[in-house]
């Protein structure tokens, strides 16, 4: 089997990296939205500690910032 030309290997690597970044960014945003939706649904429930709900919202913010970091890393290239 012959080896692929370097330009083609570089292009494939670039495309795979971009797809991985898209997946992480979209997955992170979906996860953050899901956490926020769950926290909103649990808000006011008598058996759920307010600190637990606040922690879920804080986690959603952290995950959204992670997605923004991925965006910035992609823009820097």
Order of alpha helices (4+ residues) and beta strands (2+ residues): alpha-alpha
